[in-house]
Amino acid sequence: MAQLMYPGTDVWLNNPLRPLEACGTSGMKAALNGALNLSILDGWWPEYYDGKNGWAIPSADAAGDSAERDRIEADALYELIEHHVAPRFYDRNSDGVPERWVASIRHTLATLSPELNAGRMVRQYVQKLYRPAGAAEARLSANNYRAARELAVWKGRIVAKWPGVSVAHVESGGVASVPKVGDELHLRAHVQAQRARPRRRDRRGRLREEPRQRRAERCTHPRARSGRRPGCR
């Protein structure tokens, strides 16, 4: 199907409701075949859209209802096509070549080709997943799997006490109503743990006593290390 769809395609339109876009790999493939993307800022497009390799359709996430949102986003799409996409495509030089359009294609191929390819994907998997996983396995299996056994004991203790832990309240802030890639979301969770009283080394992060509850601003999973009891400090 791709062999029939992509050749000769000038614009790849992608306009589902944000944030319902699963990924957008079809748009990646279109870009590598010389098409310019006209898409909502969802899936892969927020990460790679740079203002020169296509167009971003604004999303009306804060609209009052679905009908109003459809109207606003449709108007924005038609405005982009009428005032930006079509003029760039039909603006030709004396030889009939759309110079600005071709420049956008060249920019797209130069900037996205190194990123949207299997070589980059495999390299990233190896560096960020496979090698760290191998190192973790080596730590857990050292000394006749001592760290793995200690980690299993810690997990069993936490699972047994977990029913006594509940999140009473969560506060968040730091991002706009429509978050963007790279925004930092600040969270503060109020955790009740009256019945589950893990020992101090089982609590990781900053915990402080409050009336009738414990406030956990951040809790991360402990990493088991050989020769050392796993758990939080």
C-alpha positions in Angstrom: 0.0 0.0 0.0 2.8 2.4 0.8 4.3 2.0 -2.7 1.0 3.2 -4.1 0.3 6.0 -1.6 3.6 7.8 -1.1 5.0 8.4 -4.7 3.8 11.8 -5.9 2.4 12.8 -2.5 3.1 16.4 -1.8 1.3 16.9 1.5 0.6 14.4 4.2 -2.5 15.4 6.2 -2.9 14.0 9.7 -5.7 15.6 11.8 -7.1 13.2 14.5 -8.2 14.8 17.7 -5.3 15.4 20.0 -4.1 13.4 22.0 -5.6 10.4 20.1 -2.7 10.0 17.7 -1.0 6.7 18.4 2.4 7.5 16.9 2.3 8.7 13.3 4.8 6.5 11.6 3.0 7.1 8.3 3.9 10.7 8.5 7.6 9.8 9.2 7.6 7.6 6.1 5.9 10.4 4.1 8.6 12.8 5.1 11.4 10.5 4.0 9.7 10.2 0.6 9.7 13.9 0.0 6.2 14.9 1.4 5.6 17.8 3.8 3.5 17.1 6.8 0.4 19.0 7.7 -0.4 17.6 11.1 -1.7 18.2 14.6 1.0 18.5 17.3 0.6 14.9 18.5 2.5 11.6 18.1 5.9 12.2 16.6 5.2 15.6 15.2 5.7 17.7 18.4 9.2 16.3 18.7 10.4 16.9 15.1 8.3 19.8 13.8 10.6 22.8 13.4 8.6 25.3 11.4 10.4 24.5 8.2 9.5 20.9 7.5 5.7 21.3 7.3 2.9 22.9 9.2 1.3 22.4 12.6 -2.5 22.4 12.9 -3.5 24.2 16.2 -5.5 22.1 18.7 -8.5 23.6 20.5 -8.2 21.4 23.6 -9.9 24.0 25.8 -13.0 24.3 23.6 -16.3 24.1 25.4 -17.6 21.1 23.5 -16.7 18.8 20.6 -18.7 20.8 18.1 -16.9 24.0 19.0 -13.6 22.2 18.9 -14.3 20.8 15.4 -15.2 24.2 14.1 -12.1 25.9 15.6 -9.7 23.3 14.4 -11.3 23.1 10.9 -11.0 26.8 10.5 -7.4 26.6 11.5 -6.8 23.9 9.0 -8.4 25.7 6.1 -6.5 28.9 7.0 -3.2 27.0 6.8 -4.1 25.5 3.5 -5.3 28.7 1.9 -2.6 31.1 3.2 0.5 28.9 3.7 0.4 25.5 2.0 -1.1 26.4 -1.3 0.8 29.7 -1.9 4.1 27.9 -1.2 3.2 25.1 -3.6 2.0 27.3 -6.5 4.7 30.0 -6.1 6.8 29.0 -9.1 9.9 30.6 -10.8 10.2 31.2 -14.5 11.0 27.5 -15.1 7.8 26.4 -13.2 9.8 25.1 -10.1 8.3 25.9 -6.7 11.6 26.9 -5.2 10.4 27.4 -1.6 8.6 24.1 -1.7 11.7 22.3 -2.9 13.7 24.0 -0.2 11.3 22.7 2.4 11.7 19.2 1.0 15.5 19.4 1.1 15.4 20.6 4.6 13.0 17.8 5.6 15.3 15.1 4.1 18.4 16.6 5.6 17.1 17.0 9.2 14.8 14.0 9.5 16.6 11.3 7.6 19.3 10.8 10.3 16.6 10.6 13.0 13.8 8.6 11.4 15.7 5.5 10.4 16.3 1.9 11.7 20.0 2.5 12.4 19.2 5.3 14.9 16.5 3.2 16.5 18.7 0.2 17.0 21.5 2.3 18.3 19.2 4.0 20.8 17.8 0.7 22.0 21.3 -0.7 22.6 22.6 2.4 24.4 19.5 3.1 26.6 18.0 -0.4 27.1 20.1 -3.4 26.2 23.4 -2.3 27.7 21.8 -1.0 31.0 19.8 -4.2 31.2 22.9 -6.3 30.8 24.7 -4.3 33.5 21.7 -4.7 35.8 21.7 -8.5 35.3 25.4 -8.7 36.1 24.8 -6.8 39.4 21.9 -9.0 40.4 23.7 -12.3 39.5 27.0 -11.5 41.3 27.9 -13.4 44.5 25.5 -16.3 43.6 22.6 -14.0 43.0 22.8 -12.4 46.5 21.4 -9.1 45.3 18.5 -10.7 43.4 17.5 -12.7 46.5 17.6 -9.6 48.7 15.5 -7.7 46.1 12.9 -10.5 46.1 12.6 -10.4 49.9 12.2 -6.6 49.7 9.5 -6.9 47.0 7.7 -9.5 49.1 7.6 -7.3 52.1 6.3 -4.3 50.2 3.6 -6.4 48.4 2.4 -7.7 51.8 2.1 -4.2 53.3 0.9 -2.5 50.2 -2.9 -2.8 51.0 -2.3 -0.5 53.9 -1.0 2.3 51.7 -3.3 4.7 49.9 -2.9 8.0 48.0 -5.2 10.5 49.7 -4.5 13.5 47.5 -2.4 14.6 44.6 -1.4 18.2 43.7 0.1 19.1 40.3 1.3 22.2 38.5 4.0 23.7 36.4 2.4 23.1 32.9 -0.1 25.0 30.8 -3.6 23.6 30.0 -2.0 22.2 26.8 1.4 20.8 27.8 4.3 20.7 25.4 7.2 18.3 24.9 9.8 19.2 27.5 7.5 20.7 30.1 8.1 19.7 33.7 5.1 18.5 35.7 5.4 19.1 39.4 3.6 16.6 41.6 3.0 16.3 45.4 1.3 13.3 46.7 -0.2 12.8 50.2 0.2 9.2 51.0 -1.6 7.5 54.0 0.3 4.6 55.5 -1.0 4.1 59.0 -1.2 0.4 58.7 1.8 -0.1 56.6 4.8 1.0 58.6 7.9 0.0 56.6 11.2 0.3 58.3 13.2 3.4 57.5 15.4 1.7 55.0 12.3 0.7 53.0 11.4 4.4 52.3 13.2 6.1 49.6 13.1 9.8 48.9 12.0 12.5 51.2 9.3 11.6 53.7 8.1 13.6 56.6 5.5 13.0 59.3 2.3 14.9 59.2 -0.8 14.5 61.2 -2.5 11.2 60.4 -0.5 10.8 57.1 2.9 10.8 55.5 3.7 13.1 52.7 5.7 11.5 49.9 7.1 14.1 47.6 9.0 11.6 45.6 9.5 7.8 45.8 11.5 5.8 43.5 12.2 2.1 43.3 15.3 1.0 45.2 18.1 -0.6 43.3 19.6 -3.7 44.7 23.3 -3.7 45.0 25.6 -6.6 45.8 26.7 -6.7 49.3 24.1 -4.3 50.5 20.6 -4.7 51.7 18.2 -3.3 49.1 15.7 -0.7 50.0 15.2 3.0 50.7 17.2 5.0 53.1 
